[in-house]
Amino acid sequence: MCDQANPSLDLRTTRVLAVGEVLFREGDCGDNAYIIDTGLLEISRQAGRAEMIIGTAKAGEMVGEMALIDSQPRSATAKALKPTTLTVIPKTYFDEALASTDPAVRHLLERFVTIIRSMTDRNVRLTLGLR
């Protein structure tokens, strides 16, 4: 379980990735979520020795939020396919926003993250023929 914060960042912080640069790796603890301002990220999972691309994320989308919602390690690796600029959303800010959300909505988000993690894991294993 991951539960760490980086209070030195604020919402004016941006991060720039060059092509091929990794934003975060599957298994890392989540300290930030990110909104993609420009560029394109490849999202991939590792299953044994195989790597499987499970999707992409483009400008306007958020990545890294699941690890902040459930305090579990990152479920995938995010790597830049194009030069990418991101707005950093620190865990402390995200936690405050989540804490002020209606408890029913917060519970729903936590449930959705559990379902997404489970379905993604199952789909990767089925696609790769793993049990």
N, C-alpha and C positions, 0 to 999 in steps of 0.2 A: 504494500500500500504506500502511496506517495502522498505526502502532505507537507509541501514546502512553499514558501512565498518569497518573492523578490521585491521588497518594498521600494527599492531604489528606482524602479521604472514608473513612468506615468504614461498617460494616453497620447502624449505628444511624441513618444519614442517610436521611431521607425527602424526597420531592419531591411537591409538590401542584400539580396542573394545573387550571386553570379550563376550562370548555367552550370548545373551539376552539383551545386552546393546543397548540402543537407540542412534543412531547418531543424528537424528533430528525428530521432531514430526510435523505431519500435522498441519498447521496453524502458525508454527513458522516463524519468519522473516529469510530470507536467508542471512547469513554472509559469507559463504564459499561454494564452490563446492568441491567434493572429487573424487580422482581416487583410485579405489580399487587395492591395491598392492597384497594382499593375503586375502583369506577368502570369505565369502558369506553374503550378506544382504538380508533380506526379506523386500519387499516394500508393505505397506498396506494402506488402506483408511478406514475412519470411515464414516458410513452413519446411522444416528440416533444412536441406541445402538449397531448396528452390525459393526463388523470389517471384512473387506474383503481383503484377500491377492491378490494383483494385479500382483505380479511378484517377481523375485529375480534379484540381480545384483552380478556379479562375478568379479574376478580379471581381470583387464584391462578395466573395464567399469567405466564411470563417473556417479555420482549421485549428486543431489542438484543443478544442473546447471539451471534448469528452473526458480527457484526463483531469480537467478541472472540475467537472461536474461530479465525477465519482471517485476522485483521488486515487485512481488506478494508473499503472504505467501506460505510456503511449501505446496505442493498439496498432500503429502503422508508422512507416517512415515517410517523411515528406521531403522531396528533393525538387529543386528548381529545374524546369525544362526550358524556361526563358529567363532573362534577367527579371527579377521579381522584387517589388517593394511591398513591405507589409507594415501595418500598424500593429504595435505590440499591445496586447491587453493583459496586464499583469494579473497574476492569481489573486492578489489582494483586492484589486478592483472587481474582478469577476466574482469573488466570494461575497463581497459586499452587495453587488447587484443581485446575486442569487439569494442571499439571505433576506433581502427586502421583497422578494417575489412571493406571491401567494403560495402557501404551503402545498396546496393541491397541484399547482403548476410545477413547483420544484419537484414534487414526487413524480409527476408525469415525465419530466425531463430525465430524472434518474432512471426511471423504468425504460424509457426510450433508449438511453445509452446502454443499458443491460441487454436489451433486445438487439441493438445494432452490433454490439461486440459479439454476441452469440451467433447471429446470422452471418456476419462477416467471417468469423472463424470457421463455421460449418461450410460456407461456400468455398473458401480457399481450400480446405481439405478435400471437399468433393471434386473440385476442379483439378487438383493435383493428384487425385486418386489415393489420398492418405486416409487412414482410419483414425 
